[in-house]
Structures are given as C-alpha cells and as structure tokens.
Amino acid sequence: MKVVVVGTNHAGISAANTILESGQDVEVTLLDRNSNLSYLGCGTALWVGRQIDSYEGLFYTNAADFEAKGAKISLETEVKDIDFENKVVYAETKSGEKLEESYDKLVLATGSLPIAPKLPGNDLEGLHFLKLFQEGQQVDKALAAEDANIVCVIGAGYIGVEIAEAAARRGKEVHLFDAEEHSLMNYYDVDFAEIMDKNLTDNGIHTHFGELAEAYLGENGKVTGLKTTKGEYKADVIINAIGFRPNAAFGEGHLEKFVNGAYLVDRTFKTSDDSVYAVGDCATNYSNAANATTYIALASNAVRSGIVAATNILGTHLEGAGVQGSNGIAIFDKKLVSTGFSVRAAEKNGLKVKYTDIEDTQLPGFMPADHNADVKLRIVYEEESRRIVGAQMASDYDMSMGIHMFSLAIQEQLTVDKLALLDIFFLPHFNKPYNYITVAALNAE
C-alpha cells in the first residue's frame, strides 16, 4: 500500500508516524511546501517574549527522522493538483522539479491559514501575521528594531493575547484591539474574560475592545498607525491575530465541505472519497458538547485525528472519541482553562443551559498564604438532561489538570449530579476537604 501525506505539521506527522511505526508494509511519502516541520507555534510568544532561551526546542522532529523510518519526504514542495479519479498527486519542488506521486490512500493535512482582511494599507512594511516559524522570526526581528516602540495587536484571542504579553515583556508600548467587548470571548464567559482584561491592563497593556480595524496607516511604504472604528493610533509594528480559516483548497467539487469550507469527515476522518482522509485544522471534528459535527482548530485535536485516520488506513476500524475544545492560557502568571461550551457559546449552539459558580481558595486557610491562591470555577450544564457541557477555571495557581476531568465528563455525557459525589481525595498540600469542584456541583440548581 502507498500512502501520500500532504502537510507535515502535527496532524500529518502523527498520521505518518502511526503508519511507519506499525510494522506493516506501507510506502509513505510526505509533501510540504514549508522548509521545516513539526513547529510548535504555541511556543512562538514564549521565545519572542524571551521566556525561553531559544526556538530550537519548538521543533520535535525533522526530515531525517522520517527518512530513517523509511519514508520519502519532500519539503519546499508545493502540491499543484490532485487527480482523485486516478489517485495521483502533482507537485513541484522549489527548484522547479515536477513530481507525480500515486497513492492508494491520501491524507490531507494542509492545516489552516491566518485570516487576512484586505484592509487599505495591507501591503505596508511592518504588518505581520503569526502562523509559521518564519513569521515568528519576522515578528522577533521587528521587535528588535530600535525604532519599534509601539506595537498594535489586532485580535484578543489566545494568539493575540500571548503575543501582546511577549511584546510587553520586550519593553514595548502595546495596544490590543478586538471587535468583541472583552478578550478571549471564544472560550470564556464575560465573568472570566474580565479577569484576563484586568490582568492585561494591570501589566501595562492598553486594551481597546469593541473596536474594529478599518485601515493600516503608513508613510513611504511603512506602517505608522492603525485606524479603527473609534480612532487612529500610532504603530511601529502591527501584528494580526484575528484567527484562522481551514486551508482546504483541494477537491473543490469532489470532496464534501463543511459550512466554513473545511473538509467534512466522518468519525474515522475519512472524507466523502473513500481513498482520502483529512486531519487537523483543514478538517471537521465531532463535538461531544454539541453532539454534532464542528470545527475546532487545536494542535491536540490534530494529533489525535492523525492517529485515528492512520489506524483506519492500516485496516483497524477506530472512531475518534470526539473533542471538547479543551484549552488553556497563562499570561503574566494568570491562568485560565476551559473545555466545552461557555454559557454564551452553548446558547449560540441552541442549548438551553444553566451554570453553577464558586470562588474559593485552592488550599485550606491554615496553609501559608504565599502558597495559596483564589480559584474561580464555572460548570455549565444542560437544563433538561443536566449533562455537563462546559467548564471554566481561573487562578494564579496551576489548577489546569482539573479541566481534563471536566473534558472527560463532557465526553462521557456525565451529569452535574454524578460529579457532586465524585471521590475526590483531600490533603492540605493539594486542596480543601470541601473541594470547590464538589461544592460547585452540589450547589447546582
């Protein structure tokens, strides 16, 4: 069997590794237009903000590793066309060499692309996006320039907030913009988003929420400012972090697509073509909170989708467990984590929900104050069935492992009442005898 994988980031890598390490007689070919693979983009802000010493550790594999496993890999190679009827991929290398790769099974792992609004001034120097390693290098270089004093970041989602922190750590005057009224609104309800809003302003970042970018301003071909619906602001560097869209250009008219243009796949990540699988950010997934097909672009989801697709290609039927969209962020030591739906997101998805909140300390009051911290928790549950559909947590303490339990609860369709009497251990070093998870569940209406 011959398998061709188009795309060599997290999803493509996990699919290829699963196949190559299976011991089966499979010929694997990997193609990617980039010059590197396996870059952990979630670490870009860490090295741009000098919280880690270098970016080398953000690459967890390389082309030589795959060649050692027997794969053929061609980087800086752009796929030009795919003949789905005859099962042939047509590509071209950087040097102009034409490639034709036949396949028995094809894995599309083409990822996502930054949303790039065609605003006036979009060709100015000093305007940046953040997705690829090379784009991270460009932002790092831009912040190092002597005349780079004011940085405007458009988009207050995870990437925007993280790169705003990074620029602030580099001593820049940072302005953060978003059309929403708060930061992180795709993941959290207002009560939790406001915690991050305050954290940002307390650390010197100027927040501009409820403002929509209208134009990039410039002189002599270089960015000098940003125009929004509420005013004009000076800027030496502008970083766009508005979001991403699926990179699903192949198979138009042949492969079924989701409402947002992503490849529509089943629970095995097979497309409408039995010979073609789609994994990672270019494809749909199944939401256990919504009990429906959805699109959630996360590296963790990408890795799992690659494993599931490859297992099915190898002949063992395996369905993905579905996703909750579990996520987390740590900015200036403030930590927020969530999974499933916020109240706001649940209502947008047509669910009638209630929620239970609690604010407490992580440890008993007799423990040293410098080792203790406040924790805020919200559990979102469906009103009629009482099944848990989401959770949000915020603290200076690393309580992040708790969100994995809520993720499993959503996956297994557990009710808030089941959670109320969960066997949770107590030890003063870790928690309180009346754990805030238990109390929140018991207090559910």
C-alpha positions in Angstrom: 0.0 0.0 0.0 1.2 3.5 -0.8 0.1 6.4 1.4 0.8 10.1 0.4 0.5 12.7 3.2 0.1 16.3 2.2 1.2 18.5 5.1 3.8 17.8 7.7 2.7 19.6 10.8 1.1 18.0 13.9 -1.7 16.1 12.1 0.4 14.9 9.2 3.2 13.9 11.4 1.1 11.9 13.8 -0.6 10.1 10.8 2.8 9.3 9.2 4.4 8.1 12.5 1.4 5.8 13.3 1.8 4.2 9.9 5.6 4.0 9.9 5.7 2.5 13.4 3.0 -0.1 12.7 5.4 -2.6 11.2 3.1 -3.0 8.1 4.5 -2.9 4.6 3.4 0.6 3.7 5.2 3.1 1.5 4.8 6.6 2.9 5.5 9.9 1.1 5.3 13.2 2.8 5.0 16.5 0.9 5.0 20.1 2.3 5.6 23.5 0.9 7.3 24.7 4.1 11.1 24.3 4.7 10.6 22.8 8.2 8.2 20.6 10.0 6.8 20.0 13.5 6.9 23.6 14.7 5.0 24.2 17.9 3.5 27.5 17.1 2.1 27.8 20.6 5.6 28.5 21.8 6.2 31.5 19.5 5.2 34.0 22.1 7.5 32.4 24.7 10.7 32.9 22.7 9.6 36.2 21.2 8.9 37.3 24.8 12.2 35.8 25.9 10.6 33.5 28.4 12.6 30.6 26.9 16.1 30.9 25.6 15.6 29.8 22.0 13.2 28.3 19.5 15.2 25.1 18.8 13.2 23.1 21.2 9.9 24.0 19.5 10.7 21.5 16.7 10.2 18.0 17.9 11.2 16.1 14.7 12.9 16.6 11.3 13.0 15.2 7.8 15.9 12.9 8.7 13.8 11.2 11.4 11.2 10.2 8.8 13.8 9.1 6.2 15.4 6.9 8.9 12.0 5.2 9.3 11.8 4.5 5.6 9.6 7.4 4.4 10.2 9.6 1.4 9.8 13.3 2.4 10.0 16.3 0.1 9.9 19.8 1.8 9.6 23.1 0.0 7.4 21.2 -2.4 4.0 22.7 -3.4 1.2 20.4 -4.4 -0.3 21.9 -7.6 -3.2 19.5 -8.3 -4.7 16.2 -7.2 -6.3 13.8 -9.7 -8.7 12.0 -7.3 -10.1 9.7 -10.0 -6.6 8.3 -11.0 -5.2 8.8 -7.5 -2.2 11.0 -8.4 -0.7 14.0 -6.6 1.1 16.5 -8.8 3.7 18.7 -7.1 6.6 21.0 -7.8 9.8 21.4 -5.8 11.4 24.8 -5.1 13.9 24.1 -7.9 11.1 23.5 -10.4 11.2 19.7 -10.5 7.8 18.2 -11.3 6.7 15.3 -9.1 3.9 12.8 -9.6 3.0 10.7 -6.6 0.4 7.9 -7.0 -1.4 6.7 -3.9 -3.8 4.1 -2.5 -4.7 6.3 0.4 -4.3 10.1 0.6 -4.1 12.1 3.9 -4.8 15.8 3.6 -3.2 17.6 6.5 -3.0 21.0 5.0 -3.8 22.9 8.2 -5.1 26.4 8.4 -4.3 29.9 7.2 -4.4 33.2 9.1 -7.4 35.4 8.4 -6.0 38.4 6.5 -8.6 41.1 5.9 -8.0 43.2 2.7 -7.9 46.5 4.5 -6.4 49.6 3.0 -2.7 49.5 3.5 -2.4 45.7 3.7 0.9 45.9 1.6 2.8 48.1 4.1 6.0 47.0 5.7 5.7 46.4 9.4 2.5 44.4 9.1 2.8 40.8 10.4 0.8 37.5 10.9 1.6 34.6 13.2 1.4 31.0 12.0 4.6 29.7 10.6 8.0 29.7 12.2 9.3 32.2 9.6 6.5 34.6 10.6 7.6 34.3 14.2 11.2 35.1 13.2 9.9 38.2 11.4 8.0 39.4 14.4 11.0 38.8 16.6 13.2 40.8 14.2 10.7 43.6 14.0 10.5 43.9 17.8 14.3 44.1 17.9 14.4 47.2 15.7 15.5 50.4 17.5 12.5 52.3 16.2 10.0 49.7 17.2 8.4 51.3 20.2 4.7 51.0 19.7 3.1 47.6 18.9 -0.6 47.2 17.9 -2.0 43.7 18.1 -5.3 43.0 16.3 -7.3 40.2 17.8 -7.6 39.3 21.5 -7.9 35.6 21.2 -5.2 33.3 22.5 -2.5 34.2 20.0 -3.2 37.9 20.2 -3.1 38.0 24.0 0.1 35.9 24.1 1.9 38.0 21.6 0.8 41.2 23.3 2.3 39.8 26.5 5.5 38.9 24.6 5.8 42.5 23.2 5.2 44.0 26.6 8.0 41.8 28.0 10.2 43.2 25.4 9.6 46.7 26.8 7.2 47.9 24.1 4.1 50.0 24.4 1.4 47.6 23.5 -2.2 48.2 22.3 -4.5 45.2 21.9 -7.7 45.5 19.8 -10.7 43.3 19.3 -14.2 43.7 17.9 -15.6 41.9 21.0 -16.2 43.7 24.2 -13.6 41.6 26.1 -10.6 39.3 25.4 -10.9 35.5 24.9 -14.6 35.6 24.2 -14.4 32.5 22.0 -13.6 30.5 25.1 -14.9 32.2 28.2 -18.0 34.0 29.6 -17.7 37.7 30.5 -17.0 37.0 34.2 -13.9 35.1 33.2 -12.8 37.3 30.3 -12.9 40.3 32.6 -10.2 38.5 34.8 -7.9 38.5 31.8 -8.9 42.0 30.8 -7.8 43.3 34.2 -4.7 41.2 34.1 -3.6 42.7 30.8 -4.2 46.3 31.9 -2.6 45.7 35.3 0.6 44.7 33.4 0.6 47.8 31.2 -1.2 46.6 28.0 -3.6 49.1 26.6 -6.8 47.3 25.7 -9.2 48.6 23.0 -12.3 46.3 23.0 -15.4 46.9 20.8 -13.2 48.3 18.1 -13.0 47.0 14.6 -9.8 47.7 12.4 -10.6 49.7 9.3 -7.2 50.5 7.8 -3.5 50.3 8.2 -1.9 53.7 8.1 1.6 54.3 6.6 4.1 56.6 5.1 6.8 55.8 2.5 5.6 52.2 2.4 5.9 51.6 6.1 3.3 51.2 8.8 2.8 54.2 11.0 -0.6 53.5 12.6 -3.9 51.8 12.7 -7.3 53.2 12.0 -10.3 51.7 13.9 -14.0 52.4 14.2 -13.1 54.5 17.3 -10.0 56.4 16.3 -6.4 56.4 15.0 -3.4 55.0 16.8 0.3 55.3 16.2 2.1 52.0 15.5 5.6 50.9 14.5 4.6 47.3 14.3 1.2 45.7 13.7 0.5 42.1 14.4 -2.6 40.5 13.0 -4.0 37.7 15.2 -7.6 37.7 14.1 -7.9 33.9 13.7 -7.6 31.1 11.2 -9.6 29.5 8.4 -9.2 26.0 7.1 -6.7 25.5 4.3 -8.9 23.2 2.2 -8.4 24.2 -1.4 -8.1 20.8 -3.0 -11.0 18.7 -4.1 -13.4 21.5 -4.9 -16.5 19.9 -6.3 -15.2 16.5 -5.4 -14.8 16.4 -1.6 -17.7 17.5 0.6 -17.0 20.6 2.7 -18.3 21.9 6.0 -20.1 25.3 6.3 -16.8 27.1 6.9 -15.0 25.4 4.0 -13.2 22.6 6.0 -13.2 19.1 4.7 -16.2 17.3 6.0 -15.1 14.0 7.6 -16.7 11.1 9.5 -15.6 9.8 12.9 -12.7 8.0 11.2 -11.6 11.2 9.5 -12.5 9.8 6.1 -13.8 12.3 3.6 -16.6 11.7 1.0 -13.9 9.9 -1.1 -13.2 6.5 0.4 -9.5 6.8 -0.5 -9.0 10.3 1.1 -8.7 11.2 4.7 -8.4 14.8 6.1 -6.9 15.5 9.5 -6.1 18.5 11.7 -7.1 22.1 11.1 -8.3 21.5 7.5 -11.0 19.1 8.6 -14.0 18.9 10.8 -14.3 17.1 14.1 -17.1 15.9 16.3 -18.1 18.0 19.4 -19.3 16.0 22.4 -20.7 19.1 23.9 -22.9 19.9 20.9 -23.3 16.2 19.9 -22.7 17.4 16.3 -20.0 18.0 13.7 -17.9 21.1 14.4 -14.7 22.8 13.6 -12.1 23.3 16.3 -8.5 24.1 15.3 -6.2 22.9 18.1 -2.8 21.1 18.0 -4.1 18.4 20.4 -7.1 17.7 18.2 -4.8 17.5 15.2 -2.5 14.9 16.7 -5.4 12.6 17.7 -7.1 13.0 14.3 -3.8 11.8 12.6 -3.6 8.7 14.8 -7.3 7.8 14.2 -7.0 8.3 10.4 -3.8 6.3 10.2 -5.2 3.4 12.3 -8.1 3.1 9.8 -5.8 3.3 6.8 -3.9 0.4 8.4 -7.1 -1.7 8.4 -8.4 -1.4 12.0 -11.7 0.4 12.4 -11.4 3.2 15.0 -13.6 6.1 15.6 -12.4 9.3 17.2 -13.7 10.0 20.7 -14.8 13.5 19.7 -13.5 16.7 21.1 -14.4 19.3 23.8 -12.0 22.0 22.6 -10.1 21.9 25.8 -7.7 24.8 26.1 -5.7 27.0 28.4 -3.6 30.1 28.7 -1.1 31.6 31.1 -0.4 35.4 30.9 1.7 37.2 33.4 1.1 34.1 35.7 -2.7 34.4 35.4 -4.0 31.0 34.3 -7.4 30.4 32.6 -8.5 27.0 31.3 -11.8 25.8 29.7 -13.4 22.9 27.9 -16.7 22.5 26.1 -19.1 25.4 25.9 -19.3 28.6 27.9 -22.8 29.8 28.6 -22.6 32.2 25.7 -21.4 29.5 23.3 -24.0 27.0 24.5 -26.8 29.4 23.8 -25.3 30.2 20.4 -25.4 26.5 19.6 -29.1 26.2 20.6 -28.6 24.6 24.0 -30.7 25.7 27.0 -28.2 25.6 29.9 -27.7 26.6 33.5 -24.4 27.1 35.4 -23.0 26.9 38.9 -20.2 29.1 40.1 -17.8 29.1 43.0 -14.9 31.2 44.2 -12.7 29.6 46.8 -9.1 29.1 47.8 -7.1 26.1 46.5 -5.8 25.2 49.9 -7.2 25.4 53.5 -6.9 28.7 55.2 -4.2 27.4 57.7 -1.8 26.9 54.8 0.8 29.6 54.2 -0.7 32.4 52.2 2.2 32.6 49.7 1.4 29.1 48.7 -2.4 29.5 48.5 -4.5 31.2 45.7 -8.1 32.0 44.8 -9.8 29.8 42.2 -12.9 30.6 40.2 -14.9 27.8 38.7 -17.9 27.6 36.5 -19.7 24.4 35.5 -22.1 24.7 32.6 -24.8 22.0 32.3 -27.8 21.4 30.0 -31.0 22.4 31.8 -33.2 19.3 30.9 -30.7 16.5 30.8 -28.3 18.1 33.4 -25.3 16.7 31.4 -22.1 18.8 31.8 -21.4 20.7 28.6 -18.6 23.0 29.7 -16.3 24.3 32.4 -14.1 27.3 33.0 -11.4 27.9 35.7 -9.2 30.9 36.6 -6.5 31.3 39.2 -2.9 32.2 39.8 -2.5 28.6 40.9 -1.9 25.9 38.4 -5.2 24.1 38.6 -5.1 23.1 34.9 -5.3 19.4 35.5 -8.8 19.8 36.7 -10.1 20.8 33.3 -9.1 17.3 32.0 -11.6 15.8 34.3 -14.3 18.1 33.0 -13.3 17.2 29.4 -13.8 13.5 30.2 -17.1 14.3 31.9 -18.4 16.0 28.7 -17.1 13.2 26.5 -18.9 10.6 28.6 -22.0 12.7 28.9 -21.9 12.8 32.7 -24.4 14.9 34.7 -23.6 17.5 37.2 -25.2 15.3 39.8 -22.8 12.5 39.1 -19.9 14.9 39.7 -21.3 16.1 43.0 -20.4 12.9 44.8 -17.2 12.1 43.0 -14.5 10.5 45.1 -12.0 13.4 45.4 -9.2 13.0 47.9 -8.2 15.6 50.4 -4.7 16.6 51.6 -3.8 20.2 52.7 -0.9 20.3 50.4 -3.3 20.0 47.4 -6.8 21.1 48.2 -9.5 21.6 50.8 -11.7 19.0 52.5 -14.8 20.6 50.8 -13.2 20.7 47.3 -14.5 23.6 45.2 -15.4 21.1 42.4 -17.7 19.1 44.8 -19.2 22.2 46.3 -20.0 23.8 42.9 -21.7 20.6 41.7 -23.7 20.3 45.0 -24.8 23.9 44.5 -26.2 23.3 41.0 -29.8 24.3 40.9 
